[in-house]
Amino acid sequence: MDRWSGVLKVQLDPNSRNYYRIAASLCFSSTSKSLLVPSANAIFFNGDRVEGTRNRVVEKLSDLQKITEVLVSKFGGSINAWVIEASIFNGPFAVYKDFIPSVNRYGEPKSYAAIGFPASTSTVSLLSNCLEQAKNVISSGQRNPCSTSMSASQPKTLILGFSKGGTVVNQLVTELGSLENKSPVNPSHVREQPGVMELSGVQEEIQIIPRTKESLLNSITEIHYVDVGLNSYGAYITDQNVIRRISKRLVDGAPGIRFLLQGTPRQWCDSRRTWIRDEKDKLYHLLESEARRSGGKLKVCERFYFADRPPDMQMHFEVIEEMDVR
């Protein structure tokens, strides 16, 4: 299996003035010149910009395309990797206004609310528009339009939020807790067929990426908080009702989900922002409590990296390469 990789500037919709930079690394067959159905879509929401450090690790892992390579190395060559950067920056501060309407000019959320499902709707739109752009780029280098191979497998969705990108994860978790449970298809219960057929139009894209907010949220099997933090409250979701509703969805038949809280001293040991660790601990205990009630369908894991090192910016980025996703 080969891969197509690139960094594209993508509008949320045709009327939008702002563009998101999205790095994509997609499963591709150089023989049939077609995009292949992945086993999963790993969607990584990036954080604030950090420039001028002259630190090779920070500079390397500030490269969106490099992050896609890390994701593929960790989750396997059968996934599609998408790294999304905010469309608005106030200086170095990422502002995910389309995803979280309550954010202030520094990208800090006043609250998380599921009204209108903005994060899941925006994610689906961006993936769809990015996929279409990628197909156009691929087609421009060959005689025939890029086709898409289809499989019977429904790809899973893996959500990762790094630093400020954790706010988008919190919003998606909030929306997941408010989604009506309509007996979604469990991706792990659908077996991939050895035969592959060619389809065109919208039907083919349904198999590569989720096409609705419901299919996106229902396909999420893993949620990774990667050294998230803010200069305000709201780095982690701490709403007990949200976590309880997610647990109830699982008990009622929704597919299982795993939360991984991954951090470094840069965020979890910051004496000037003690609320980050407090929020992390509260979320962990909420998840741990609901894990027992869900009969094992909800899982939570916490991992702390570089515990023997003093906090610095390098470890904040280095954890992207070091994180254990197993």
VEXFISE-646847 format. One line per 5 residues: number of its first residue (from 1); their letters; for each residue x, z, y of C-alpha. Coordinates in Angstrom, 1 decimal. Example, Ala and Ser with C-alpha at 12.3 -4.5 7.8 and 13.67 -1.06 7.14 Angstrom:
BEGIN
1) AS) 12.3:7.8:-4.5  13.7:7.1:-1.1
***
This chain:
BEGIN
1) MDRWS) 0.0:0.0:0.0  1.3:-1.0:3.4  0.4:0.4:6.8  -0.6:-0.9:10.2  0.5:1.3:13.1
6) GVLKV) 0.1:1.1:16.8  -0.8:2.9:20.0  -3.8:1.6:21.8  -5.6:2.4:25.1  -9.3:2.9:24.2
11) QLDPN) -12.4:3.3:26.4  -15.1:5.7:25.2  -17.7:3.1:26.3  -17.6:-0.1:28.4  -18.6:1.7:31.5
16) SRNYY) -15.9:4.3:31.3  -13.2:4.3:33.9  -10.8:6.3:31.8  -8.8:5.3:28.8  -7.7:7.4:25.8
21) RIAAS) -4.3:6.8:24.3  -4.7:6.8:20.5  -2.0:6.3:18.0  -3.3:5.0:14.7  -1.6:4.6:11.3
26) LCFSS) -4.0:2.8:9.0  -4.0:1.8:5.3  -3.4:-2.0:5.2  -2.8:-4.6:2.5  -0.3:-7.3:3.6
31) TSKSL) -1.4:-9.4:0.6  -5.0:-9.7:1.5  -4.4:-9.0:5.2  -7.2:-6.4:5.2  -7.6:-2.8:6.2
36) LVPSA) -8.2:-0.5:3.3  -10.6:2.4:2.8  -8.6:5.6:3.1  -9.1:8.7:1.1  -9.4:10.6:4.3
41) NAIFF) -9.2:10.3:8.1  -6.9:12.8:9.7  -7.9:13.2:13.3  -5.4:15.1:15.5  -6.3:16.2:19.1
46) NGDRV) -3.1:16.5:21.2  -2.5:19.0:24.0  -1.0:19.2:27.4  2.0:17.0:28.4  5.4:18.6:28.4
51) EGTRN) 8.0:16.6:30.2  11.6:17.0:31.4  12.6:19.6:28.7  15.6:17.4:27.5  14.8:18.9:24.1
56) RVVEK) 15.0:16.4:21.3  12.4:18.1:19.1  9.9:18.5:21.9  10.5:14.8:23.0  10.2:13.5:19.5
61) LSDLQ) 7.0:15.4:18.7  5.5:14.4:22.1  5.4:10.9:20.7  1.9:10.1:19.5  3.2:7.6:16.9
66) KITEV) 5.6:10.1:15.5  2.8:12.5:15.0  0.9:9.9:12.9  4.0:9.6:10.7  4.1:13.4:10.2
71) LVSKF) 0.4:13.4:9.3  0.9:10.7:6.7  3.9:12.4:5.2  1.9:15.6:4.8  -1.5:14.4:3.7
76) GGSIN) -0.3:11.4:1.7  -0.1:7.6:2.1  -3.7:7.0:1.3  -5.0:8.5:4.6  -5.6:7.0:8.0
81) AWVIE) -4.0:9.1:10.8  -5.4:9.1:14.3  -3.8:11.0:17.2  -6.0:11.3:20.3  -4.6:12.2:23.7
86) ASIFN) -7.0:13.2:26.5  -8.1:10.5:28.9  -7.7:12.8:32.0  -4.7:14.8:33.0  -4.5:17.1:36.0
91) GPFAV) -0.7:17.1:36.3  0.4:18.3:32.8  -3.0:19.7:31.9  -5.1:17.8:29.4  -8.8:17.6:30.3
96) YKDFI) -11.2:16.7:27.4  -14.2:16.4:29.7  -16.1:13.9:27.5  -15.8:16.3:24.5  -16.4:19.6:26.3
101) PSVNR) -18.5:19.2:29.5  -17.9:22.8:30.6  -14.1:22.4:31.1  -12.7:23.1:34.5  -10.1:20.9:36.2
106) YGEPK) -7.3:22.5:34.1  -9.2:21.6:30.9  -10.2:25.2:30.2  -13.7:25.6:28.8  -16.2:27.9:30.3
111) SYAAI) -18.2:27.9:27.1  -18.9:25.9:23.9  -22.4:24.6:23.4  -23.7:22.1:20.8  -26.2:20.5:23.3
116) GFPAS) -25.9:16.7:23.0  -23.1:17.0:20.4  -20.5:15.6:22.9  -17.4:16.1:20.8  -18.7:14.6:17.6
121) TSTVS) -20.3:11.7:19.4  -17.2:11.0:21.5  -15.0:11.1:18.4  -17.1:8.6:16.5  -17.2:6.2:19.5
126) LLSNC) -13.4:6.4:20.0  -12.6:5.8:16.3  -15.0:2.8:16.2  -13.6:1.3:19.4  -10.0:1.9:18.3
131) LEQAK) -10.7:0.4:14.9  -12.1:-2.7:16.5  -9.1:-3.0:18.8  -6.7:-2.6:15.8  -8.5:-5.4:13.9
136) NVISS) -8.2:-7.7:16.9  -4.5:-7.0:17.2  -4.0:-7.7:13.5  -6.1:-10.9:13.7  -4.1:-12.2:16.6
141) GQRNP) -1.1:-12.5:14.4  -2.8:-14.5:11.6  -5.1:-17.5:11.2  -8.1:-15.6:9.8  -9.9:-12.6:11.2
146) CSTSM) -8.8:-9.2:9.8  -11.1:-8.2:7.0  -11.8:-4.8:5.5  -11.8:-3.9:1.9  -14.5:-1.6:0.8
151) SASQP) -14.5:1.2:-1.8  -17.3:3.3:-3.2  -15.5:6.4:-2.0  -16.6:8.2:1.1  -13.5:9.2:3.1
156) KTLIL) -13.1:12.9:3.9  -12.4:14.0:7.5  -9.5:16.3:8.4  -9.6:17.8:11.9  -6.5:19.1:13.6
161) GFSKG) -6.1:20.5:17.1  -2.7:21.2:18.6  -2.3:23.5:21.6  -5.0:22.5:24.1  -6.4:20.2:21.5
166) GTVVN) -7.8:23.3:19.8  -10.6:23.3:22.4  -11.9:20.1:20.8  -11.8:21.7:17.4  -13.8:24.7:18.7
171) QLVTE) -16.4:22.3:20.1  -16.6:20.4:16.8  -17.0:23.7:14.9  -19.8:24.7:17.3  -21.5:21.4:16.7
176) LGSLE) -21.1:21.7:13.0  -22.8:25.1:13.1  -25.8:23.5:14.8  -26.1:20.4:12.6  -29.3:20.3:10.5
181) NKSPV) -28.4:20.4:6.8  -29.9:17.3:5.1  -28.0:17.5:1.8  -25.0:15.5:2.8  -23.0:13.5:0.3
186) NPSHV) -19.9:15.5:-0.8  -16.9:13.1:-0.5  -15.2:14.8:-3.5  -18.2:13.9:-5.7  -17.9:10.2:-5.2
191) REQPG) -15.4:8.4:-7.4  -13.4:5.5:-6.2  -14.1:2.3:-8.1  -11.2:0.1:-9.3  -12.9:-3.0:-8.0
196) VMELS) -12.7:-3.9:-4.3  -15.0:-6.2:-2.4  -15.0:-7.7:1.0  -17.7:-7.0:3.5  -18.2:-7.8:7.2
201) GVQEE) -19.8:-6.3:10.2  -20.9:-2.7:10.7  -21.3:-2.0:7.0  -17.6:-2.4:6.3  -16.7:0.1:9.1
206) IQIIP) -19.0:2.7:7.7  -16.6:3.0:4.8  -13.4:3.3:6.9  -14.6:5.7:9.6  -17.8:7.8:10.2
211) RTKES) -20.3:5.9:12.3  -22.6:8.7:13.3  -22.0:12.3:14.5  -23.9:13.5:11.3  -21.6:11.5:9.0
216) LLNSI) -18.5:12.8:10.9  -19.5:16.4:10.8  -20.7:16.3:7.2  -17.5:14.7:6.0  -15.2:17.4:7.4
221) TEIHY) -13.4:19.3:4.6  -10.5:20.8:6.5  -10.0:22.2:10.0  -6.5:23.0:11.2  -5.7:25.1:14.3
226) VDVGL) -2.1:24.2:15.1  -0.5:26.7:17.5  -3.5:26.6:19.8  -3.6:28.5:23.1  -4.9:28.5:26.6
231) NSYGA) -4.2:30.2:29.9  -7.7:31.4:29.7  -10.1:32.8:27.1  -11.5:30.3:24.6  -8.4:29.3:22.5
236) YITDQ) -10.3:30.1:19.3  -14.1:30.1:18.6  -15.3:33.7:18.2  -19.1:33.2:18.1  -20.3:35.0:15.0
241) NVIRR) -23.5:33.0:14.9  -21.6:29.7:14.7  -19.6:30.8:11.7  -22.6:32.3:10.0  -24.5:29.1:10.4
246) ISKRL) -21.7:27.1:8.9  -21.6:29.5:6.0  -25.3:29.1:5.5  -24.9:25.3:5.5  -22.5:25.7:2.7
251) VDGAP) -24.7:28.0:0.7  -27.6:25.5:1.2  -25.6:22.7:-0.3  -23.2:21.3:2.3  -19.7:20.4:1.0
256) GIRFL) -17.0:23.1:1.1  -14.7:23.5:4.1  -11.3:25.1:4.6  -9.9:26.6:7.8  -6.2:26.9:8.4
261) LQGTP) -4.9:28.9:11.3  -1.3:28.0:11.9  0.7:29.6:14.7  4.1:30.6:16.1  5.4:33.5:18.3
266) RQWCD) 5.0:31.1:21.3  1.2:31.6:21.2  0.5:34.6:18.9  3.1:36.9:20.4  2.7:36.1:24.1
271) SRRTW) 2.5:39.5:25.9  1.0:37.8:29.0  -1.8:36.1:27.0  -2.7:38.8:24.4  -6.2:37.3:24.1
276) IRDEK) -4.9:34.4:22.1  -3.9:36.6:19.1  -7.0:38.7:19.6  -9.2:35.6:19.4  -7.3:34.3:16.4
281) DKLYH) -7.7:37.7:14.6  -11.4:37.8:15.3  -12.0:34.2:14.1  -10.0:35.0:10.9  -12.0:38.1:10.1
286) LLESE) -15.3:36.2:10.8  -14.2:33.4:8.4  -13.0:35.9:5.8  -16.3:37.7:5.9  -18.3:34.6:5.5
291) ARRSG) -16.0:33.2:2.8  -17.2:36.0:0.5  -20.8:35.3:1.3  -20.4:31.5:0.7  -19.4:31.9:-2.9
296) GKLKV) -16.0:30.4:-2.3  -17.2:27.2:-0.5  -15.7:28.4:2.8  -12.0:29.1:2.6  -9.6:30.5:5.3
301) CERFY) -5.8:30.6:5.4  -3.4:32.0:8.1  0.2:30.9:8.3  2.8:32.3:10.8  6.0:30.3:11.4
306) FADRP) 9.4:31.1:13.0  8.6:34.8:12.9  12.3:35.7:13.2  12.8:33.6:16.4  12.1:34.5:20.0
311) PDMQM) 9.2:32.4:21.5  10.2:29.1:23.0  8.7:25.6:23.6  10.7:24.0:20.8  8.9:26.0:18.1
316) HFEVI) 5.5:25.2:19.7  6.2:21.5:18.9  8.3:22.0:15.8  5.4:23.6:13.9  3.8:20.1:13.8
321) EEMDV) 6.5:19.1:11.4  6.8:22.5:9.7  3.2:23.2:9.1  2.1:23.6:5.5  -1.2:21.9:4.9
326) R) -1.6:22.7:1.3
***
